[in-house]
């Protein structure tokens, strides 16, 4: 008999490992391209809710650097994937949002993330 819990956990672990490897490869490729363009810092603001979301804004330092459209799109996808790797499912329901700051010189990423949730308090009194 198949243990669906074990199969699910195994599938999720495999998926996480594959996602991690893909993010590392993308990060290395982007790092080389961003350094070549003189970028020293990337800041990406992202937002997700209602089962969708996206990167709202990317800011580069120094501010005069312009990315080719394909590189800009790859950076956008990487920022989302990186945030999602740390907080999978944050786009669901009330969602979450945050800021990814990537120090290109150090190749160090800081992620400031917040999850939204609805809180309810219920009480019922009968026959008081």
Secondary structure, 3 states (H helix, E strand, C coil): CCCHHHHHHHHHHHHHHHHHHHHHHHHHHHHHHHHHCCCCEEEEEEEEECCEEEEEEEEEECCCCCCCHHHHHHHHHHHHHHHHHHCCCCCCCCCEEEEEEEECCCCEEEEEEEECCCCCCCCCCCCC
